[in-house]
Amino acid sequence: MLFITYWELNEDFDPSDLAEVAQKVISKKLYPTEGVNQIGWYASTGDFWGITITEAESEEQLVKDTNVWRMAKPGLFKFIKTSPAMELAKAIPILIKLKKQLEG
């Protein structure tokens, strides 16, 4: 199942600390999360926000993947939100069918 995560870093966070946090979670083998396929990890070029696109088979994997960085460095994120995702081309026919069912 695909998931998208939108996150905003705390602007008071020192970006140079990111290497320290990464070393901590990687050395403890907590990241990358076992069973999670990271498709993309993108950050804005001028602000402190970004998105992560992942694929996971279980809720447990997703909980670990979306929380390991936050727990390794409390205050790292100002905001984080995760949701299941699907390709828009697949979602539109479902929504059209649902609308027709509601109108009928």
C-alpha positions as a printed NumPy array, in Angstrom:
array([[  0.   ,   0.   ,   0.   ],
       [  1.267,   3.485,  -0.849],
       [  1.478,   6.302,   1.685],
       [  2.362,   9.964,   1.44 ],
       [  3.742,  11.906,   4.359],
       [  3.805,  15.687,   4.486],
       [  6.194,  17.115,   7.055],
       [  7.447,  20.481,   8.239],
       [ 10.709,  20.769,  10.116],
       [ 10.806,  22.984,  13.165],
       [ 12.481,  26.195,  11.974],
       [ 14.376,  26.353,  15.288],
       [ 16.007,  22.998,  14.495],
       [ 19.658,  23.224,  13.48 ],
       [ 19.952,  21.421,  10.12 ],
       [ 23.51 ,  20.355,  10.968],
       [ 22.013,  18.113,  13.652],
       [ 20.356,  16.052,  10.911],
       [ 23.548,  14.054,  10.332],
       [ 23.663,  13.203,  14.046],
       [ 20.047,  12.031,  14.04 ],
       [ 20.623,  10.001,  10.851],
       [ 23.683,   8.327,  12.343],
       [ 21.693,   7.428,  15.457],
       [ 18.744,   5.793,  13.676],
       [ 20.901,   4.068,  11.057],
       [ 23.448,   2.724,  13.564],
       [ 20.625,   1.229,  15.621],
       [ 19.226,  -0.339,  12.416],
       [ 15.927,   1.468,  12.89 ],
       [ 16.116,   3.12 ,   9.469],
       [ 15.485,   2.29 ,   6.744],
       [ 12.523,   0.545,   8.277],
       [ 12.456,  -3.162,   7.492],
       [  9.755,  -3.96 ,   4.94 ],
       [  9.225,  -0.343,   3.87 ],
       [ 10.145,   0.727,   0.361],
       [ 10.977,   4.416,   0.21 ],
       [  9.942,   5.625,  -3.225],
       [ 10.779,   9.275,  -2.711],
       [ 11.943,  11.729,  -0.067],
       [ 11.74 ,  15.323,  -1.213],
       [ 12.384,  18.607,   0.569],
       [ 11.533,  22.121,  -0.504],
       [ 14.513,  24.172,  -1.594],
       [ 13.755,  27.279,   0.419],
       [ 11.544,  26.314,   3.334],
       [ 11.546,  23.616,   5.968],
       [  8.933,  21.221,   4.525],
       [  8.794,  18.165,   2.322],
       [  7.072,  14.92 ,   1.388],
       [  7.954,  11.265,   1.651],
       [  6.397,   8.582,  -0.531],
       [  6.593,   5.068,   0.866],
       [  5.173,   1.617,   0.299],
       [  4.411,  -0.62 ,   3.291],
       [  2.472,  -3.828,   3.798],
       [  1.531,  -3.372,   7.445],
       [  0.462,  -0.682,   9.856],
       [  3.35 ,  -1.632,  12.154],
       [  5.9  ,  -0.891,   9.439],
       [  4.304,   2.471,   8.722],
       [  4.155,   3.463,  12.393],
       [  7.868,   2.71 ,  12.758],
       [  8.811,   4.458,   9.537],
       [  6.897,   7.674,  10.19 ],
       [  7.886,   8.024,  13.83 ],
       [ 11.529,   6.935,  14.145],
       [ 12.956,  10.356,  13.191],
       [ 10.49 ,  12.252,  15.37 ],
       [ 11.25 ,  10.065,  18.375],
       [ 15.023,  10.141,  17.804],
       [ 15.   ,  13.951,  17.916],
       [ 11.943,  15.388,  19.714],
       [ 11.056,  18.748,  18.257],
       [ 12.504,  17.901,  14.836],
       [  9.1  ,  18.24 ,  13.18 ],
       [  6.688,  21.087,  13.61 ],
       [  4.034,  19.114,  11.724],
       [  3.76 ,  15.644,  10.211],
       [  0.793,  13.995,   8.5  ],
       [  0.599,  10.576,   6.799],
       [ -2.166,   9.165,   4.62 ],
       [ -2.76 ,   6.234,   2.294],
       [ -2.375,   7.319,  -1.323],
       [ -3.265,   6.138,  -4.794],
       [ -2.675,   7.27 ,  -8.335],
       [ -5.165,   9.93 ,  -9.35 ],
       [ -5.99 ,   8.039, -12.556],
       [ -7.203,   5.139, -10.377],
       [ -9.05 ,   7.343,  -7.871],
       [-11.125,   9.357, -10.349],
       [-13.232,   6.413, -11.66 ],
       [-14.   ,   5.39 ,  -8.067],
       [-15.14 ,   8.918,  -7.225],
       [-17.261,   9.174, -10.39 ],
       [-18.97 ,   5.865,  -9.555],
       [-19.584,   7.019,  -5.977],
       [-21.123,  10.283,  -7.185],
       [-23.444,   8.386,  -9.529],
       [-24.499,   6.123,  -6.658],
       [-25.28 ,   9.162,  -4.502],
       [-27.326,  10.816,  -7.245],
       [-29.24 ,   7.672,  -8.205]])
